[in-house]
Amino acid sequence: MNTLPQRADLALATGLDVRLAARSGTLRDQTSGLARGHVQGNLAILPADLASSFLRFCQRNPKACPLIGVSEPGDPRVPELGADLDIRTDLPLYRIWRDGELVDEVTDVSSVWRDDLVSFVIGCSFSFEEALMADGIVLRHIAEGTNVPMYRTNIPTQPSGPFHGPLVVSMRPLKPADAIRAVQITSRFPAVHGAPVHLGKPEMIGIKDLDAPDYGEPVRLADHEIPVFWACGVTPQSVVAAARPSFAITHAPGYMLVTDLKNSRLANG
């Protein structure tokens, strides 16, 4: 299916438009660049008996897991993020985990929904990309229509209860001058990961091969560019794999929940 006309339409759509497209099955693509101006979120859904430990995990790791919304147990709504929002259907692609193992990727989790599930929505770096592009910074994964590359690192997260594991980062290749400007711009957006955690030399944070991301798709690094790494909301997926809860649901990397919140509300200063 050719998704290019659909992506062009949804780039200027509302968060609700994108959610309805996912809900109806007409959107099955990653969400970078869609509903410009609207906050996007990573998703982690866990049984209620693990919710307090995971909440503390997010509080102890705010760069990777800046919470923007939490549901009540069993409630598929997150009212602060959108009036017409169903967490079971409104993302283009979900991952289902059992005992820390990825067992399925589906477009609707209604059939596995349970009354004890709590949804955590975590700020996404797709939201600060708008501010970078407005400043004239070219983001290659958007220009080329691909998913951003993401990598597990050797940087440990701060544990909470059973939750522990390595930090995941997203990477964007930038000219050095643009990288400096990107630090300045994204530092104003702590609700969506804030400033980068590392610039240059990926081997220093345990990344052996930029052409082999753990999630997403590789992007070309030109001779005049350096890799710039931001903490990533896919970190809970590395944590789920390490903590091995009996059941969990996450978004598929790059396939986000698009909310009704505006990016402009997230900026400090």
C-alpha positions in Angstrom: 0.0 0.0 0.0 1.4 3.4 -0.9 1.3 5.6 2.2 2.8 8.8 0.8 -0.4 10.7 0.1 -1.8 9.6 3.4 1.3 10.8 5.2 1.2 14.1 3.4 -2.4 14.6 4.5 -1.7 13.5 8.1 1.3 15.8 8.5 -1.1 18.7 8.7 -3.8 16.9 10.6 -4.9 17.0 14.2 -3.9 14.4 16.9 -7.5 13.1 16.7 -7.3 12.7 13.0 -4.1 10.5 13.4 -5.7 8.5 16.2 -8.9 7.9 14.1 -6.7 6.8 11.1 -5.0 4.3 13.3 -8.2 3.2 14.9 -9.8 2.6 11.5 -6.8 0.7 10.2 -5.9 3.2 7.5 -2.7 4.2 9.2 -0.1 1.5 9.6 3.0 3.6 9.3 5.4 5.2 11.8 4.2 8.6 13.1 7.3 10.9 12.9 6.2 14.1 11.2 2.5 13.5 11.5 0.1 16.0 13.2 2.8 18.6 13.3 2.5 20.7 16.4 1.0 17.9 18.5 2.7 16.0 21.3 3.5 12.3 20.6 4.0 9.7 23.3 5.6 6.3 23.9 3.5 3.7 25.6 4.0 1.1 28.3 1.0 -0.8 29.7 1.5 -3.0 32.8 -0.6 -4.9 35.4 -1.7 -2.7 38.3 0.5 -4.7 40.8 3.6 -3.3 39.0 2.3 0.2 38.4 3.7 1.8 41.5 7.2 0.4 40.9 7.1 1.5 37.3 5.9 5.0 38.3 8.9 5.3 40.6 11.1 4.0 37.7 9.9 6.9 35.5 10.4 9.4 38.3 14.0 8.2 38.8 14.7 8.3 35.1 13.1 11.5 33.9 15.4 11.9 30.8 14.3 8.6 29.4 10.8 8.4 30.8 9.2 11.8 31.2 5.6 10.9 32.0 2.9 12.9 30.3 -0.1 10.8 31.2 -1.2 7.8 33.3 -4.5 5.9 33.2 -6.7 4.5 35.9 -6.5 0.6 36.1 -8.5 -1.0 33.4 -9.5 2.3 31.8 -8.4 2.7 28.1 -8.8 6.4 28.3 -6.2 9.0 29.2 -8.4 12.1 29.4 -5.6 14.6 29.9 -4.1 13.6 26.5 -7.3 13.6 24.4 -11.1 13.6 24.8 -11.6 10.9 22.1 -8.8 8.5 22.9 -8.7 4.8 23.2 -5.3 3.4 24.2 -6.3 -0.1 22.8 -6.8 1.0 19.2 -5.3 4.5 18.6 -1.6 3.6 17.8 -0.6 2.2 14.4 1.3 -0.8 15.9 1.7 -2.4 19.4 4.0 -5.0 20.9 2.8 -7.7 23.3 5.3 -9.1 25.8 5.0 -12.2 28.0 7.7 -13.0 30.6 9.9 -10.4 29.1 9.7 -11.9 25.6 8.3 -10.1 22.6 5.5 -12.5 21.4 3.5 -10.5 18.9 3.0 -7.2 17.1 -0.6 -6.2 16.5 -2.7 -3.2 15.4 -5.3 -3.5 18.1 -4.9 -4.8 21.7 -8.6 -5.0 22.6 -8.6 -8.8 22.5 -5.9 -8.9 25.3 -7.1 -6.0 27.3 -7.6 -6.6 31.1 -9.3 -4.8 33.9 -6.0 -4.5 35.8 -3.9 -2.8 33.1 -2.4 0.7 33.7 -1.2 2.8 30.8 1.8 5.0 31.0 2.4 7.6 28.2 5.9 8.9 28.0 7.1 12.0 26.1 8.7 11.4 22.7 11.5 13.1 20.9 9.3 13.4 17.8 7.8 16.4 19.7 11.0 18.5 19.8 11.8 17.7 16.2 9.3 20.4 15.2 11.4 23.0 17.0 14.6 21.8 15.4 13.2 22.0 11.9 11.7 25.4 12.6 15.3 26.5 13.3 16.4 25.2 9.9 18.0 22.0 11.2 17.6 19.1 8.7 16.5 15.8 10.2 17.5 13.1 7.8 15.1 10.4 8.9 12.2 12.8 8.3 13.6 14.0 5.0 14.0 10.4 3.8 10.7 9.2 5.3 12.3 6.6 7.6 12.1 5.7 11.3 14.6 7.2 13.6 17.5 4.9 14.6 17.5 3.8 18.3 20.2 1.9 20.2 20.6 0.2 23.6 23.6 1.7 25.4 25.9 0.7 28.3 24.3 3.5 30.4 22.4 1.9 33.3 19.0 3.3 34.4 18.2 3.8 38.1 16.2 0.7 39.2 12.9 0.6 40.9 11.5 -2.7 42.2 11.9 -5.3 39.3 12.5 -2.6 36.7 16.1 -2.1 35.6 18.0 -2.2 32.4 20.0 -0.1 29.9 19.2 3.4 28.6 18.0 3.5 25.0 18.9 6.5 22.9 17.7 7.9 19.5 20.3 9.3 17.1 20.2 12.2 14.6 23.3 13.0 12.5 24.0 16.8 12.6 26.6 19.2 11.5 28.6 20.4 14.6 27.1 23.9 14.5 23.6 22.4 14.3 24.4 20.0 17.1 25.3 23.0 19.4 22.0 24.7 18.4 20.1 21.4 19.0 21.4 21.2 22.5 20.2 24.7 23.2 16.7 24.1 21.6 16.0 20.7 23.1 17.1 21.7 26.6 13.8 23.7 26.7 11.8 20.5 26.3 12.4 18.4 29.4 8.9 16.8 29.0 10.1 15.1 25.8 13.7 14.1 26.9 15.3 17.5 26.9 19.0 18.0 25.8 21.1 15.2 24.3 22.8 12.7 26.6 25.8 12.2 24.3 27.5 13.7 21.2 30.0 11.9 19.0 31.9 8.6 19.6 29.1 6.1 19.9 31.5 3.5 21.2 31.8 5.4 24.5 28.2 4.6 25.3 28.4 1.0 24.1 27.2 1.4 20.5 29.3 -0.7 18.2 27.7 -0.1 14.8 25.6 2.9 13.9 24.4 1.0 10.8 22.8 -1.7 13.0 20.3 0.1 15.3 18.4 -2.1 17.8 15.2 -0.3 16.9 14.1 1.8 13.9 16.2 2.2 10.7 19.7 3.2 10.0 20.4 6.7 8.6 23.5 7.9 6.8 26.2 9.8 8.7 28.0 12.2 6.4 31.7 13.0 6.8 31.0 16.5 8.1 28.4 15.3 10.7 28.5 13.9 14.2 25.9 11.5 15.8 23.8 13.2 18.5 22.0 11.0 21.0 18.9 11.7 23.0 17.4 9.6 25.8 14.6 7.6 24.3 11.1 6.5 25.4 11.8 3.0 24.0 13.9 2.5 27.2 10.9 0.8 28.9 11.1 -2.0 26.3 14.7 -2.8 27.3 13.5 -2.7 30.9 10.6 -5.0 30.2 13.0 -7.5 28.6 15.2 -7.3 31.7 12.5 -7.3 34.4 10.4 -10.0 32.6 6.9 -9.1 33.9 4.3 -11.8 33.1 2.5 -9.5 30.7 3.1 -6.0 29.1 2.1 -4.0 26.1 4.2 -1.3 24.5 4.1 0.7 21.3 6.2 -0.6 18.4 9.2 1.8 18.2 8.4 4.8 16.0 4.6 4.0 16.1 3.4 6.5 18.7 0.3 7.8 20.4 -0.5 11.2 18.9 -2.2 13.4 21.5 -4.2 16.6 21.5 -1.5 18.4 23.5 0.5 21.1 21.7 4.3 21.0 21.5 4.3 24.7 22.3 3.0 24.0 25.8 6.0 21.8 26.6 8.7 24.4 26.0 10.4 26.2 29.0 11.4 29.7 28.3 
